[in-house]
């Protein structure tokens, strides 16, 4: 999978919804376990996905 940037749009229990930056359709949000994201992430944070890892973007 190619590198992409996401915004964390919501957290529901132990799962998070990520939306690709530049995308406006909520139907295309990605549903992912919080355990796969960096510790301490919160709604509104930007994340970079590359090589099966998510890293925070400043």
N, C-alpha and C positions, 0 to 999 in steps of 0.2 A: 504494500500500500504506500502511496506517495505521501510525503510530508504535508500536513495541513494544520491550520490554526483554528481553534475553537473558543467559544465563550461558554462558560458554565451557566446555564439559564435557570436550572432549578435542581433542588435536592429533595428526594422523596425516600425517606428511610435510609437504607444503605445503598441507594442508587442515585445517579445523577443524569441529567439531560444536558448534552453538549450540542451546540449549534455552530456549524461552520461559519466563520467570519465572512460576512458578505451575503449570507443566506437569510432570507426573511420568512421562509415557510416552516412553521413549527412541525409539519408532517415529516420533515427530513431530519429532525433532531435524532441524535444518537443516545441510546439508553445504555449506561455503563455502570459497573460496580464501583463504588467509591474507593474500594481497596486498590483499584488499578490506577488511581490518581495520586498525585503528590499529597503528603500530609498537610492539613491546614487549608486546603482550597475551600473557597466559598463562592456563593452566587455572584456572578459578575466578573470573576477571575478569567483571564485569558490563558489558554494552554496551547502548547505546540506539540503536535504528535509526529513522531518520527522513530522508525526502527522499533516499533511496539512499545514505546514509552511516551508518557505525557510529561512535559516540563512546563513550569510557569513562565509566562512571558511578562516582562516589565512594561 
